[in-house]
Amino acid sequence: MTKLNPTKLMITVIMSCLGIAFMLPFIWMLSASLKPEADVFNYPVEWIPRHWNAINNYKAVWLGKSPFPLFYWNSLKITCITTCVSIVVSCMAGYGFSKIDFKGKGAVFLMLLCTYMIPHEAILVPQFIFYRWLQLFDSHTGLILLGSFSVLGTFLLRQFFLGINKELMESAKLDGAGHYRTFVYIGIPLVRPAIATYAILRFIWSWNDYQNPLIFLRSQHLYTLQLGIQSFADENGQFYSLIMAGTVSAIIPLLVIFVIGQKQVIEGISLGGVKG
């Protein structure tokens, strides 16, 4: 019979309590989205609604006056394209900085890392002026380009590419494979967990981005879901059940993408720990 370790048991209990505490706001939000407005702030809190009004609440959000489906589609489009482009760019940059020798590589990579230290707020005005000059202001294209280049993604994937065995690269070179074939058929499959990890992070950042759409979008038909929810809240500020229904709808893609990619994320963390 396995002997219980008091320390591990205590840590498990504490972490379980913290996990429940972190989940409580989400549970309340979900519960509120299913209730009539009169029951939202009942005390003590009714975690399981006594009266259900879920269909009417979600119908009011999705089929109401506010173009919620359009906002949802805009966010999905921008987030998916931004994530895909960012993955491609970061993979190529990570491979180039790790496996291709060129003059000044170390200096260029150091300069790239230095840009990560600059607060995003410090470059908002130059970005705004530059995008107006390029006529990309108030467009989804400009918003996609803003999120398509990531220093963190380049750094993360470079570290994983550095961990690839040199013998594999040399054997591919001896077989006549150039950098393109080595990158596509050897590099990409071996760093797949890191790509999945970065893809989830990039998707979450792009989906939750509020500042860039607020600054670079003006037309309502181009609004992302974050701006749409703010607009919806301004119109329905007294109806918290509707606001919670819209918020629950907004986090569904994040839950789906995490459930799909969590195995790869755990594998990537494990590989990172072994390499360290």
ABEGO torsion letter per residue (X at the ends): XBBBBAAAAAAAAAAAAAAAAAAAAAAAAAAAAABBAAAAABOBBBABBABBAAAAAAAAAAABABBAAAAAAAAAAAAAAAAAAAAAAAAAAAAAAAABBBBGAAAAAAAAAAAAABBAAAAAAAAAAAAAAAGABGBAAAAAAAAABBAAAAAAAAAAAAABBAAAAAAAAAAGBBAAAAAAAAAAAAAAAAAAAAAAAAAAAAAABAAAAAAABABAAABBAAAAAAAAAAAAAABAAAAAAAAAAAAAAAAAAAAAAAAAAAAAAAAAAAAX
